[in-house]
Amino acid sequence: MIVPATYTVDDADIPALRAALSHLASVGFSELQICHRLGLSDLTELRWRALPIIRDEKLAVRDRLASAIDLLLLQGSLSRAELDQLFDQDQQDLMVRAGLLAFDEKDRACSRSSLFPVDGRLIFSDHAWPMLPVPGCTNVPHDQVMYIGADSRWLARATVRRPVGAALDLCTGSGIHALLAARHSKRVLAVDINPRAVQCTRFNAKALGAANIEAAAGDLYEPVGNEKFDLITANPPFVPSPVEWLGYRDGGRSGEDVQRRIIAGLPKHLAPGGIAQIVTEFGEREHEPLPDRLRTWLDGAPMDIYILRLREHSASSYAIGHAGDSSSNETFETFLNSVQAWAANLRKQSYTRIVSVLLAFQWSDPTLGVPWTRSEESSAPVKNAGHEVEAAFAAERLVRKTHFREQLETARLRRAAPLGLVDARSLGVQLPPSTQVKQLGKAFSILQVLDPVEREILLLLEKPMSFSDLITFAQARSLKKESACAAVISLIQRRLFFVESV
């Protein structure tokens, strides 16, 4: 039996491994070029059920890029001639030695690891679809390393990318977030309880020349001691699962076994002025706000929390989507039994829906009042958005300054642009009209609901003007000064207005 990829490389082979990655980049193996070739707007759209169509319609012309995509991303196999077209013999031998390449019984080349392009870097990890045929493997191993999936890309795009001293990546998997943090951190510690994940991270660090990464095996903060970090990232196991057969995925029956401990450890390990960012999922119960759960886990620590709700599933659809067997011997009956087990577990947890979220935590400024929580809904980011997360914290803190209202009197304001505005009225039902607005062109497409005064104030600020002039115009429209001021502050808080000068 062929064992899972071991991610081993001799020091003497490191230059050749880096050269092989550069060679792949030179043939177009990048996010942009792969999406263009496959007709995708984003790699998160890639689905294994579409593989036959992709091969027939998008990869019919078997050039080097097609071969690279098929072998290293789509878990396909190549003939010897196609492999020779893609890699020279020395590169092939290197990949075999590194545990990345094998040959099946038909002498076709198969990748024992996938290669994922992320923000200009190529990162190895285990296959995205481990239940597809892999030479010598019939079951998905519990120590499978997390592939670069949608939630991995969301966190990569949402992470604040400012220079920091020390960064910590928990549940590091392939090391994707540690590798990206290495660009703007003096030192990065990557931790995973899975030794294969630690090995994979070290392999990737060597392949990419990230000498400032230390990878350690351990249970969350266990290898950290009392150290504090300027940036903490985590994409933990979060699935509320009735089974425990995927270590990187299953978070216990509640889904909270790991994420609760990560959040509880933030007060001890997040440095003053630092930021912690987590992409995860939560089961939600009726009449139990998510912020209350997070505050309980923080145990009273004065932290500001920004929540972006990215996607929501009903409990029933979630059960159907996750049900299945880890082996290749699944029958329709076993699948239906699995659906029943998953649905029963979610009912036992009283979950009515599962929501994908991006969480960001920072220490609260005691001069700005009590710690705040802001929750917004957005589509998932398709481009870098760290600056938008920073802007959300900055806006909240600006409006909470003790003398902000007085400072507004001499401020100059401008409206965010461009904005999309939708006025909606229900027909046949006695409901007041509503107005929805969102900033166009942003990574986070956040839909904001405006009350009538906020809508009027938003439309009044067609070009930059002083706060006092804006209030004068509002009063001329029969708006009371107090309600107009409150609307201005609300629009600043939601990044629809910006203060140019105070």
C-alpha positions in Angstrom: 0.0 0.0 0.0 1.2 3.5 -0.8 1.3 5.5 2.4 0.1 9.2 2.5 2.6 11.8 1.3 5.4 12.3 3.8 6.5 15.8 2.8 10.2 15.1 3.3 13.0 16.8 1.4 16.8 16.7 1.9 18.5 20.0 2.3 20.4 19.2 -0.9 17.1 19.0 -2.8 15.7 22.3 -1.6 17.1 24.5 -4.4 15.7 22.0 -7.0 12.3 22.0 -5.3 12.1 25.8 -5.4 13.2 25.7 -9.0 10.3 23.2 -9.8 7.8 25.6 -8.2 9.2 28.5 -10.2 8.9 26.4 -13.3 5.2 25.7 -12.5 4.6 29.4 -12.0 6.3 30.1 -15.4 3.8 27.8 -17.2 0.9 29.7 -15.7 0.1 27.7 -12.6 -1.5 30.6 -10.6 -4.9 31.6 -9.2 -5.6 34.0 -12.1 -4.5 31.7 -14.9 -6.1 28.6 -13.6 -9.4 30.4 -13.1 -9.2 31.8 -16.6 -8.4 28.3 -18.0 -11.2 26.6 -16.1 -13.8 29.4 -16.6 -14.1 30.2 -12.9 -14.4 33.5 -11.2 -12.7 32.1 -8.1 -11.0 28.9 -7.2 -13.6 28.4 -4.4 -16.0 27.5 -7.1 -14.1 24.3 -8.1 -16.2 21.2 -7.4 -15.1 17.5 -7.8 -18.4 16.6 -9.4 -17.5 18.8 -12.3 -14.1 17.1 -13.0 -15.2 15.1 -16.1 -16.7 18.2 -17.7 -13.6 20.2 -16.8 -11.3 17.7 -18.4 -13.4 17.3 -21.5 -14.2 21.0 -22.1 -11.4 23.0 -20.4 -8.4 20.7 -20.5 -8.8 19.1 -23.9 -5.8 20.9 -25.3 -3.0 19.1 -23.3 -0.4 21.8 -23.0 1.8 22.1 -19.9 -0.7 24.2 -17.9 -3.4 21.7 -18.6 -1.2 18.8 -17.4 -0.2 20.8 -14.3 -3.8 21.6 -13.4 -4.9 18.0 -13.9 -2.1 16.4 -12.0 -1.6 18.8 -9.1 -5.0 20.3 -8.5 -7.7 18.0 -10.0 -6.1 14.8 -8.7 -5.8 13.4 -12.2 -3.1 11.2 -13.7 -0.7 11.8 -16.6 0.9 9.6 -19.2 4.6 9.4 -19.2 4.6 11.6 -22.3 2.5 14.3 -20.6 4.7 14.1 -17.5 7.9 14.5 -19.6 6.3 17.5 -21.2 5.7 19.1 -17.8 8.8 18.1 -15.8 12.3 17.0 -16.8 13.7 13.8 -15.4 15.5 15.4 -12.5 12.4 17.2 -11.4 10.4 14.0 -11.6 12.9 12.1 -9.5 12.9 14.9 -7.0 9.1 14.8 -6.6 9.2 11.0 -6.1 11.9 11.4 -3.4 9.8 14.1 -1.7 6.8 11.9 -1.6 4.8 14.1 -4.1 4.6 11.8 -7.1 3.9 8.1 -7.7 3.0 5.8 -10.6 -0.1 3.6 -10.6 -0.5 0.0 -12.0 -0.9 1.5 -15.5 2.3 3.4 -15.2 0.5 6.7 -15.1 1.8 9.5 -12.9 -0.4 10.4 -9.9 0.2 13.2 -7.4 0.2 12.2 -3.7 -0.2 15.8 -2.7 -2.1 18.7 -4.2 -0.5 22.1 -5.0 -2.7 25.1 -4.3 -2.0 28.7 -5.6 -2.7 31.3 -2.9 -1.9 35.0 -3.2 1.2 34.5 -5.3 2.5 31.4 -3.5 2.2 27.7 -4.3 1.4 25.6 -1.2 1.4 21.8 -0.9 -1.2 20.0 1.1 -3.3 16.8 1.0 -5.9 16.3 -1.6 -9.1 18.4 -1.5 -11.2 15.3 -2.4 -9.6 12.5 -0.5 -12.4 10.1 -1.2 -11.6 10.1 -4.9 -9.3 7.2 -6.0 -5.7 7.6 -4.7 -3.2 4.8 -5.5 -3.0 2.4 -2.6 -5.5 4.2 -0.4 -9.1 3.1 0.2 -9.9 5.1 3.4 -9.3 8.8 4.3 -6.7 8.9 7.1 -7.6 10.6 10.3 -4.4 12.6 10.1 -5.3 14.0 6.7 -3.8 17.5 6.3 -6.4 20.2 5.6 -6.5 21.2 2.0 -6.7 24.8 0.9 -10.5 25.2 0.8 -12.9 28.1 0.7 -12.6 29.0 4.4 -8.8 28.9 4.1 -8.9 31.4 1.3 -11.4 33.6 3.1 -9.1 33.9 6.1 -6.1 34.5 3.9 -7.9 37.3 2.2 -9.3 38.9 5.4 -6.2 38.8 7.5 -4.8 42.3 8.4 -1.4 42.5 6.6 0.5 45.1 8.7 4.1 44.6 9.9 4.2 42.7 13.2 6.8 41.2 15.5 5.4 37.8 16.3 2.5 35.9 14.7 0.8 32.7 15.8 -1.1 30.4 13.5 -3.2 27.7 15.3 -4.5 24.6 13.6 -2.0 25.5 10.9 -2.6 22.5 8.6 -0.5 23.0 5.5 0.9 26.2 7.1 -1.0 28.5 4.7 -1.6 31.3 7.1 1.8 31.0 8.7 3.4 31.2 5.2 1.4 34.3 4.3 2.1 35.9 7.7 5.8 35.3 7.2 5.9 38.1 4.6 5.1 40.8 7.2 6.2 39.2 10.5 9.6 39.0 12.1 8.7 35.6 13.5 5.9 33.1 13.0 4.9 30.1 15.1 2.7 27.5 13.4 1.1 25.0 15.7 -0.9 21.8 14.9 -1.8 18.7 17.0 -1.3 16.6 13.8 2.4 15.7 13.3 1.8 15.3 9.5 0.4 18.8 9.4 3.6 20.1 11.1 5.7 18.1 8.7 3.7 19.6 5.8 4.2 23.1 7.1 7.9 22.6 7.5 8.1 21.3 4.0 6.3 24.3 2.6 8.4 26.7 4.5 11.5 25.1 3.0 10.0 25.1 -0.5 9.1 28.8 -0.2 12.3 29.9 1.6 10.3 31.2 4.7 13.1 30.9 7.2 11.2 32.9 9.9 8.6 30.1 10.5 8.8 27.6 13.3 6.4 24.7 13.2 5.5 22.9 16.4 3.4 19.9 17.2 1.1 20.5 20.2 -2.4 21.1 21.4 -3.3 24.7 20.6 -1.4 27.1 23.0 0.6 24.2 24.6 3.9 24.9 22.8 3.5 28.7 23.3 4.1 29.1 27.0 3.3 32.6 28.1 4.3 34.3 24.9 2.0 37.0 23.4 1.5 37.7 19.7 0.7 40.7 17.5 -1.3 38.5 15.1 -3.1 35.3 15.9 -4.9 33.4 13.1 -6.9 30.1 13.2 -9.0 28.0 10.9 -9.9 25.3 13.4 -11.9 22.1 13.2 -15.5 23.3 13.6 -17.9 20.8 12.2 -20.5 19.6 14.7 -20.0 16.0 13.8 -21.5 12.7 15.2 -18.3 10.9 14.0 -14.6 11.6 14.5 -12.9 10.5 11.3 -11.4 13.7 10.0 -9.1 15.4 12.5 -8.9 18.7 10.6 -12.7 18.9 10.2 -14.5 17.5 13.2 -15.0 19.8 16.2 -16.9 17.4 18.5 -20.6 16.9 18.6 -21.2 20.6 19.3 -18.4 21.8 16.9 -17.0 23.9 19.7 -14.4 21.7 21.2 -11.5 23.5 19.6 -12.8 27.0 18.7 -14.0 27.6 22.3 -10.5 26.9 23.7 -8.9 29.1 21.0 -11.1 32.1 22.0 -10.7 31.4 25.7 -6.9 31.6 25.3 -6.9 35.0 23.5 -6.7 37.1 26.6 -3.5 35.4 27.6 -1.8 35.4 24.3 -2.9 38.4 22.3 -0.5 41.3 22.7 -1.8 44.9 23.3 -2.6 46.4 19.9 -2.6 43.0 18.3 -5.4 41.4 16.3 -6.8 37.8 16.3 -8.7 36.5 13.3 -10.6 33.3 13.0 -12.7 31.8 10.2 -15.0 29.1 11.5 -18.6 27.9 11.7 -21.1 28.0 14.5 -24.3 26.2 15.2 -26.9 28.7 16.2 -29.9 28.3 18.5 -33.0 30.4 18.6 -32.9 33.2 21.1 -29.1 32.7 21.8 -27.1 35.5 20.2 -23.6 34.4 19.0 -21.9 37.4 20.7 -23.1 36.2 24.1 -21.4 32.9 23.5 -18.1 34.6 22.5 -18.2 36.9 25.6 -18.7 33.9 27.8 -15.6 32.2 26.4 -13.6 35.4 26.8 -14.6 35.3 30.5 -15.0 39.0 30.8 -11.8 40.0 29.0 -12.3 43.6 27.6 -12.1 42.9 23.9 -13.8 44.4 20.9 -15.3 41.9 18.5 -16.1 42.3 14.9 -18.3 39.5 13.3 -18.8 39.0 9.6 -21.5 36.5 8.8 -20.5 35.0 5.4 -22.8 32.1 4.7 -25.7 30.3 6.4 -27.1 26.8 6.1 -30.2 25.3 7.6 -29.5 22.4 9.9 -31.2 19.9 7.5 -29.1 21.0 4.4 -26.0 21.0 6.5 -26.7 17.4 7.6 -27.2 16.3 4.1 -24.1 18.0 2.8 -21.8 16.5 5.4 -23.2 13.0 5.7 -21.3 10.1 4.2 -18.8 7.4 4.9 -15.0 7.7 5.0 -14.5 4.5 2.9 -15.1 3.8 -0.8 -17.7 1.1 0.2 -20.6 3.5 0.9 -24.1 2.4 -0.2 -27.2 4.4 -0.5 -28.5 2.8 2.7 -25.4 3.8 4.7 -25.6 7.3 3.3 -29.2 7.7 4.5 -28.3 6.3 7.9 -25.5 8.9 8.0 -27.9 11.7 7.2 -30.1 10.6 10.0 -27.1 10.5 12.4 -26.0 14.0 11.4 -29.5 15.5 11.7 -30.1 13.8 15.0 -26.8 15.3 16.4 -27.8 18.8 15.2 -31.2 18.5 16.8 -29.6 17.3 20.1 -27.5 20.5 20.0 -30.7 22.5 19.4 -29.0 24.0 16.3 -31.5 25.4 13.7 -28.8 26.8 11.4 -25.0 26.7 10.8 -23.3 30.0 10.0 -19.9 30.6 8.5 -18.2 33.6 10.2 -15.1 35.7 10.2 -14.2 36.8 13.7 -11.8 39.6 14.6 -10.7 40.4 18.2 -8.8 43.4 19.5 -8.2 44.7 23.0 -10.7 47.4 23.9 -9.6 50.9 24.6 -10.9 51.7 28.1 -11.3 55.4 27.3 -13.9 54.6 24.7 -16.4 53.0 27.0 -17.4 49.3 27.4 -16.1 46.8 24.8 -18.3 46.6 21.7 -19.4 43.9 19.4 -20.4 44.6 15.8 -22.0 42.0 13.5 -22.6 42.4 9.8 -23.6 40.2 6.9 -21.5 40.0 3.8 -20.7 37.7 0.8 -17.4 35.9 1.2 -14.3 38.0 0.1 -12.9 37.4 -3.4 -9.9 39.7 -2.9 -7.7 41.0 -0.1 -9.8 42.7 2.6 -7.6 43.1 5.6 -7.8 46.9 5.3 -11.6 46.7 5.4 -11.4 44.8 8.7 -9.1 47.6 10.1 -11.5 50.2 8.8 -14.4 48.6 10.7 -12.4 48.8 14.0 -11.3 52.4 13.2 -14.9 53.6 12.5 -16.3 52.1 15.7 -13.5 53.7 17.8 -13.8 57.0 16.1 -17.5 57.4 16.9 -17.0 56.3 20.5 -14.5 59.0 21.4 -15.7 61.1 24.3 -15.8 64.4 22.5 -16.5 63.1 19.0 -19.9 64.9 18.8 -18.3 68.2 19.5 -15.5 67.5 17.1 -18.0 66.8 14.3 -19.1 70.5 14.5 -15.9 71.5 12.7 -15.5 68.3 10.6 -15.7 67.9 6.8 -17.5 64.8 5.5 -17.5 62.8 2.3 -19.7 60.0 1.2 -18.3 56.6 0.4 -18.3 55.9 -3.3 -19.6 54.2 -5.3 -22.7 53.1 -3.5 -25.6 50.9 -4.6 -29.0 52.0 -3.3 -32.2 49.9 -3.4 -35.5 51.1 -2.2 -38.0 48.3 -1.6 -41.7 48.4 -0.8 -43.9 45.4 0.0 -47.1 45.2 -2.1 -50.3 44.0 -0.5 -48.8 44.2 3.0 -48.8 47.1 5.4 -45.1 47.4 5.9 -43.0 50.6 5.7 -40.7 50.9 2.8 -37.0 50.0 3.4 -33.8 51.2 1.9 -30.7 49.0 1.5 -27.3 50.3 0.5 -23.8 48.7 0.0 -20.4 50.0 -1.1 -19.6 48.7 -4.6 -16.2 47.2 -5.4 -15.4 46.2 -1.8 -14.1 42.8 -0.9 -16.8 42.5 1.7 -20.2 43.2 0.1 -22.0 44.4 3.3 -25.7 45.2 2.8 -26.8 48.0 5.2 -30.4 48.8 6.0 -31.1 52.5 6.4 -34.0 54.2 8.2 -35.7 57.2 6.5 -33.5 59.8 8.2 -30.3 58.0 7.3 -31.4 57.6 3.7 -32.2 61.4 3.5 -28.8 62.3 5.0 -26.9 59.9 2.7 -28.5 61.5 -0.4 -27.9 65.0 0.8 -24.1 64.5 0.9 -23.6 64.5 -2.8 -20.2 66.1 -2.6 -17.8 66.7 0.4 -19.1 69.4 2.7 -18.8 70.5 6.3 -20.9 68.8 9.0 -22.5 72.2 9.8 -23.6 72.7 6.2 -25.0 69.2 6.0 -27.1 69.8 9.2 -28.3 73.1 7.8 -29.5 71.4 4.6 -31.1 68.6 6.7 -33.0 71.1 8.8 -34.2 72.8 5.6 -35.8 69.4 4.8 -37.6 69.5 8.1 -35.3 67.0 9.8 -34.6 67.6 13.4 -30.9 68.4 14.2 -30.7 65.6 16.8 -31.9 62.9 14.5 -29.8 64.2 11.7 -26.7 64.1 13.9 -27.5 60.6 15.0 -27.9 59.6 11.3 -24.5 61.1 10.5 -22.8 59.2 13.3 -24.5 55.9 12.3 -23.3 56.4 8.6 -19.8 57.0 9.8 -19.9 54.0 12.0 -20.9 51.8 9.0 -18.2 53.3 6.7 -20.8 55.0 4.5 -19.5 58.5 5.5 -15.8 59.4 6.1 -14.5 62.2 8.2 -11.9 64.1 6.0 -10.8 66.4 8.8 -11.7 67.2 12.4 
